[in-house]
Amino acid sequence: MHERNRLEAKVADSPMSLATHAEALSDGFDAATVCASYLGVTAEDGATWRELLSRQALERACLERGRLVKPSDTDVLAALAADARDALARSLGAARAQIDDRRWYLLAYAGALEALGATDRQAGECLARALWGRDHDAAPDAEAWSARLPAPAADDAWRCEISTAFAAAVDAGEDLDRAAVSAALGNRGIDGDADAIADLAAFIRALRTRLVDEDESWRHLSASPGLTFALGYIWTHLGLGAIDDDRASTLIGACAPWFTTDAD
């Protein structure tokens, strides 16, 4: 497969876009409640209601990843997803009785992604943490994460933004993942709080580590701090919905010559 096609496939199949996941979670939860209503299942049905949400989250994860699951494999996959969901809840210190329905659906969705092999435990936990505190019904929260300033149109403008932010981060001795997220948000006119920046940085770090471990074409990323920073900067924009997958792929390919040595 051509290198760019592999890159685009990885980008499309990776859990890097928080905006995409947030939309999938919102739409999926609403669809699950419609399904439950049709089946006559309500929150008052307790375990049956939660099991239905979990199954619906698994179906949504399969849909988002374009996975067709054989009926004979559904129960096994559901069991794996449930184990991952419960492990994530423990990692977050969330008691089952204290988890509301939307957060239960979030955990089930993240667990389903792990069961499908689309993410690992660390990345799933980062995803859950990043979206855990989000009020899915509050418009102001969505607006807070909407870019107020447009992303650059030209590659040279991207290079200027990334290089300037990278140099500032190195001079300040900052963690590059956090600095990349913070700079990307700031350049799009978004004021991200420290916890949100840390969660998104951890999410990006876990994703990058998985890609580097699994695909040789990504391993050059670990050799250059500049490329590491650029990747986090670009992925943050993708997560915000400020650019699409094609643009992200193009920029990731273009940024390699910008950072040719560790000294850059």
N, C-alpha and C positions, 0 to 999 in steps of 0.2 A: 504494500500500500504506500502511496506517495506520502512523504513526511507531513505535508500540510493536511492531507486527508486524515492521517492518524491524529494530528493535533486537534483538528476540528471535531473528530469523533470523541476524543477525550474531553474536550471542552463541553460538548453537548451532553455527555453522559456523566459528568462529574457534578457533585453537589456544591458548586461554588456560588450559585446565584441565590442569595437570600431572598431577593425580590420574587424570583420564580417559585421558590419553595413557599414563601408566605402566601402567594396567590393560590398555589396548589392546595395548601392547607385550608385556606378560607373556602375555596370552591368545593373542596372535598368534604369538609365538615358539613357545609350546607346540603350537599348531595346526600350525605349519610343520614341527615335528619329527615330528608324527604323520603328516603328508602325506609327508614324506621317507621315513619308515619304510615306509609303504605302497608307495612307489615303489622301495624298495630303495636309496635314496641315503643315505649316511652322511657324516660329517665327513671321513672318509678319502678321499672322492672329490674333495676340494679345490675346484676352480673350479665344478664341477657343483653341489656342496653350497651354495656361496655364491650362485650364481645362483638356485638354488631359494629360498633365504632371501629374496633380493631380490624375486623375483616374488611370494612370499607376503606380503612387507611391502607391496608395491604393492596387492595385493588387499585387505589389511587396511585400508590408507588409503582405498581406494575405498569399502569397506564403512562405515567410520566417517564418511565424508562423504556417504554416500548417492549416490555417483556410479556410473552404469552406463556402462561403457566398451565400445564396439563392438570385436568381435574384430579387425577390420581396423586399429584404432588402438592395440591393445595393445603391439605391438612398438615403435612410435614413442614411446608414453608410457613404456615400460620404459627406452628409451634415454635419454630426458630425465631420468628418475628416477635412472638410473645416473650420469649426468654430475653431477647435483646431489649425489648421495651421495659421489662421489669428491672433489668440491670441498669438501664439508663436512669430509671426512677431512683434507684438506690444511689447512683452516682451523684444525682442532683439533691439527694437528701429529702426526696418528696415521698411522704407516706401516701399510700393508695387512697385512703379516705379523704385526704386533703387536696387531691388533684381534681380540678374541675374538668368538665367534659372536653373543652377545647385543648387543654394541655394534655389530657389523656390521648386525644387524637394525634397531637404532635408527637408524643412519645411512641405511639403505635406506628406512625409514619416513619419516624427515624429508625425504629426497630425493623420495620419492613425493608428499608433501604439497606440495612446491614444484612438482613437475611438474603436479599437478592444479590449481595456482593457488590452493590453500587457504592458502598462506603464502609468504613471500618468503625470500630467502637469509639475511637478517639474523635473522628470526624463527626460521628453521630451525636456524641455528647456536645461537641462544639455547636452543632446545628441547633440542638435542643436549647442550649444555654442562650444562644443568640436570639432565639424567637420566644423563649419562655416568658419574658416579661412584656411581650407585645400585646397590647389591647387590640384584638382583631376587629373590634367594632368602633374604634375611635379614629375618626378622620384626622384629627390633629397629629396623631402619631405617624400616620402614613405621610402626611405633608412634611413632617420633620425630616424624613429620609428621602425626600424628593429633591433632585438637583435643582438649585435655583439658578446656577450658572451653567451654560451648555458646555459639553465636552469639546475639546479642540477638533477641528475638521482635518487639519493637515498633520502628517507624521512629524514634521519638524516642530510643530507646536507641542506635541506630546513629548518629544525628546527634551524640549526646553523645560517643560513642567517637571518631568521625571528626574532629569539631571540636576536641576536646581534643588528639588526636594531631597534627593539622595545626598547631595553634597552637604546640605544643612543638617541632615540626620547623622551623617558621619562626623561632622565637626562637633555636634552636640553629644556624640557617643550614645545615641538612642538605639533602642531595639528596632531593627529594621522593619520587622513585620508591623509593629504598632505605628511606626513612623510613616510607613507606606499608606496604611489605612487612614491615619490622621491627615496626611497631606492630600490624599485623594478627596476626602470629605471636605476639607477646607477649600480646596480649589474649585469645588462645585457649590460652594456657599452653604455647606451643611455644618452645623455645630453638633458634633457627636460627643456624648459624655464619655468619660474615661472607661466605664465598665463596658459600654457598647463597643468601643474601639478595641478593648482587650479581647472581648468575645469574638469579634470578627477577625482580628489578627490571629487568634488561636485556631479558628476555623480554617483560615487560609493556610496557616502553617501545617496543619494536619493534612489538608488536601495536597499540598505541594510534596510533603514527605511521602504520601502514598503514591503519587504519580512518579516521583523519582525512583522509588523502590520497584515499581511495577513495569516501567517503560524506559528502555535505554535512551530513547530519543529525548527524554526530559532530564537526563542526568547531568547535562552541562549546566543546568540551573543551579546545582549545588556548588559549582566551582567559582561562581562570581557573586559577591554581595550585591553588585549593581543589578544583575539579572534577577536575583532574589527580590530586591526592592521593586524593580519594574513589574514583575509578575504580580506582586501584592497590590501594587497601584492599579494595574489594569483590571485585575479580578475584582477589586473593590468597585470600580466603575461598572463592571458587568453585574455585580450583585445589586447595585443601585438601579439598574435598568437604564443607565446613561449611555451604554453602548450595547450592541447585540453580539451574538456569538461570532459572527463572521468578522466583525470589526476587531473583537478581542483576539481572534486567531491571527489576523493580519498584523496587529500591533506586537503580539508576542514574537512572531517571526521577524519583525523589523527591528526589535530592540536589541537582538543579540550583538550586532556590530557596534552598538552604542557603548557596550560595556565589555571590552575585549580582554581586560586584565583585572586582577583583584585590586590593583592600585587605583582603578578608575573611580 
